[in-house]
Amino acid sequence: MEISYKKLWKLLIDKDLKKKDLEEKAQISHYTMNKLVHGDNVTTDTLAKICKALDCKLDDIMEMTFEEDDNNGAL
Protein backbone atom coordinates (compact mmCIF):
# COMPACT_ATOMS: atom_id res chain seq x y z
CA MET A 1 0.00 0.00 0.00
CA GLU A 2 1.23 3.45 -0.86
CA ILE A 3 -0.10 6.77 0.42
CA SER A 4 0.06 9.78 -1.87
CA TYR A 5 -0.48 13.37 -0.76
CA LYS A 6 -0.33 14.81 -4.29
CA LYS A 7 -3.93 15.96 -3.89
CA LEU A 8 -2.89 17.97 -0.82
CA TRP A 9 -0.12 19.77 -2.68
CA LYS A 10 -2.49 20.56 -5.56
CA LEU A 11 -5.10 21.86 -3.12
CA LEU A 12 -2.52 24.14 -1.50
CA ILE A 13 -1.65 25.54 -4.92
CA ASP A 14 -5.33 26.04 -5.74
CA LYS A 15 -5.83 27.90 -2.44
CA ASP A 16 -2.61 29.88 -2.96
CA LEU A 17 -1.10 28.55 0.27
CA LYS A 18 2.44 27.48 1.08
CA LYS A 19 3.40 24.52 3.25
CA LYS A 20 4.37 26.94 6.01
CA ASP A 21 0.87 28.46 5.84
CA LEU A 22 -0.64 25.01 6.29
CA GLU A 23 1.63 24.29 9.26
CA GLU A 24 0.35 27.42 10.98
CA LYS A 25 -3.30 27.08 9.94
CA ALA A 26 -3.56 23.40 10.90
CA GLN A 27 -1.22 23.75 13.89
CA ILE A 28 1.06 20.93 12.79
CA SER A 29 4.81 20.79 13.28
CA HIS A 30 7.48 21.15 10.63
CA TYR A 31 8.44 17.53 11.41
CA THR A 32 4.91 16.37 10.56
CA MET A 33 4.93 18.42 7.37
CA ASN A 34 8.21 16.75 6.42
CA LYS A 35 6.59 13.34 6.93
CA LEU A 36 3.78 14.37 4.58
CA VAL A 37 6.26 15.59 1.96
CA HIS A 38 7.97 12.20 2.01
CA GLY A 39 4.71 10.22 1.99
CA ASP A 40 5.30 8.78 5.46
CA ASN A 41 2.56 7.77 7.87
CA VAL A 42 0.89 10.48 9.94
CA THR A 43 -1.85 10.20 12.52
CA THR A 44 -5.53 10.51 11.73
CA ASP A 45 -5.58 13.47 14.13
CA THR A 46 -3.10 15.24 11.86
CA LEU A 47 -5.16 14.47 8.77
CA ALA A 48 -8.29 15.73 10.55
CA LYS A 49 -6.53 19.00 11.47
CA ILE A 50 -5.51 19.51 7.85
CA CYS A 51 -9.03 18.79 6.59
CA LYS A 52 -10.51 21.21 9.12
CA ALA A 53 -7.98 23.93 8.25
CA LEU A 54 -8.58 23.56 4.51
CA ASP A 55 -12.33 22.88 4.81
CA CYS A 56 -12.11 19.66 2.84
CA LYS A 57 -12.58 15.90 3.11
CA LEU A 58 -9.92 13.25 3.59
CA ASP A 59 -10.13 12.06 0.00
CA ASP A 60 -9.44 15.64 -1.12
CA ILE A 61 -5.91 15.49 0.33
CA MET A 62 -4.73 11.90 -0.03
CA GLU A 63 -5.19 8.65 -1.84
CA MET A 64 -4.10 5.07 -1.25
CA THR A 65 -2.92 2.74 -3.95
CA PHE A 66 -2.59 -0.98 -3.54
CA GLU A 67 -0.21 -3.16 -5.45
CA GLU A 68 -1.34 -6.67 -6.29
CA ASP A 69 1.25 -8.18 -3.95
CA ASP A 70 0.02 -6.07 -1.01
CA ASN A 71 -2.96 -8.29 -0.29
CA ASN A 72 -2.09 -11.44 -2.22
CA GLY A 73 -5.28 -11.09 -4.26
CA ALA A 74 -7.57 -11.01 -1.20
CA LEU A 75 -9.70 -8.09 -0.12
N, C-alpha and C positions, 0 to 999 in steps of 0.2 A: 504494500500500500504506500502511496506517495501523496503527500499533502502539497498543494500548490496555493500560494497566496497571490498569484498574478492578478486575480480579480481585485484584490485589495489595492495593489499598486495602481491599477487602472482607475479605480474609484477615487483614489487620492488625486490623481491627475485631473479627473473630471471635476472634482470639487476644488481644484486649485490649492491643494494642501501639500505640505512637505511632511516627511517622516517625523521631523521634530515637532511639527504642529500636532500630529496625531499622538505623539508621546504625551504632550501637554494636555490635549483635549480629552484623551482616554485615561490619563493618569497611569501610564505604563512606563516602565524603566527603559533606559537605553539598552540594557542587557536583553530585555524581552523583545525590543524592536529588532535587535541583532538576530535573535532566534527566528523571528518571522522572516527576515531577509534571507536567511539561510535555509528556510523551509523546515526548521526543527519543530519539535512538539512544544506547544504552549498550553496553558490550562484553559478550561472552558470559561473560567472567570475572566481571563484576559480577552478571549474572543467576545464575550458578552459586553465587556467595557468598550471594545472597539465598535461593536454593532450599535451600542447606545450612543456613543460619541458621534458616529457617522449617520445615525438614524437609518439603519439598514438591517437586513437579515443575514444570518450566517452564510447562506449560499451566495450572498452578494460579495463576500470577501474571500472565500476559499472554495476549493474543490478537492475531492479525493479521487485518485485513480487507482485501480487495482490491476495488477498484472496477473496473468493466468496462474502463475506459480504461487501467488500469494495465498490462495485458498484451495489449491489442488482440485479445482473444478467444482468445489462444493460452495453453497451459499450459506 
